[in-house]
């Protein structure tokens, strides 16, 4: 499975509906903090391992998925949301400074 890839709104809805753990970076191409956070998120995504309790990581451009962003209350970027059991479980607004900081937040 490809990790840390750009995903469409429709594809993300499908991924969320599986009930699996999905970590999503909601970003915008015009956002400076998003540009700085992007390599951190991509490094995190590359480090994921496949297994029984697989976690997937994706990026959604908010300008390409406005309906879903509105449903989820994503009004600032970057925003990271963890989905499990087909629902948003955890939300963070703003960039993380490192992969370790992102992982720490995910595992809290």
C-alpha positions, 0 to 999 in steps of 0.5 A, spaced: 500 500 500 502 506 498 503 511 504 503 518 505 499 519 498 495 525 496 488 522 496 481 525 493 475 527 497 471 520 495 477 516 496 478 518 503 471 517 504 472 510 502 478 509 506 474 512 513 469 507 511 473 501 512 474 503 520 481 502 519 486 507 522 487 513 518 491 519 519 490 525 514 494 531 513 489 536 511 493 542 507 493 547 502 498 548 497 498 556 498 499 555 506 506 556 508 506 552 515 503 546 510 509 546 506 514 546 512 510 540 515 509 536 509 516 533 509 515 531 516 508 528 515 511 524 509 517 521 513 512 519 518 508 516 513 514 512 510 515 509 517 509 506 517 509 498 517 503 494 515 500 489 519 494 487 523 493 493 526 495 497 520 495 505 520 495 509 513 497 516 512 494 520 507 494 528 505 488 531 502 488 538 499 482 542 502 481 546 496 480 539 493 475 536 498 471 542 501 465 538 503 468 533 507 472 539 510 466 542 512 463 536 515 469 535 519 470 542 521 477 543 518 477 551 517 485 552 519 491 548 515 494 544 517 490 540 520 491 533 522 485 528 524 486 521 526 480 516 524 478 510 527 472 505 527 469 510 521 469 516 525 474 522 527 477 520 533 483 526 534 484 532 531 490 537 531 490 544 528 497 546 526 504 543 524 508 539 528 515 540 528 518 533 528 516 526 526 517 524 533 512 530 536 507 527 531 508 520 533 507 522 540 501 526 539 498 520 535 500 515 541 497 519 547 
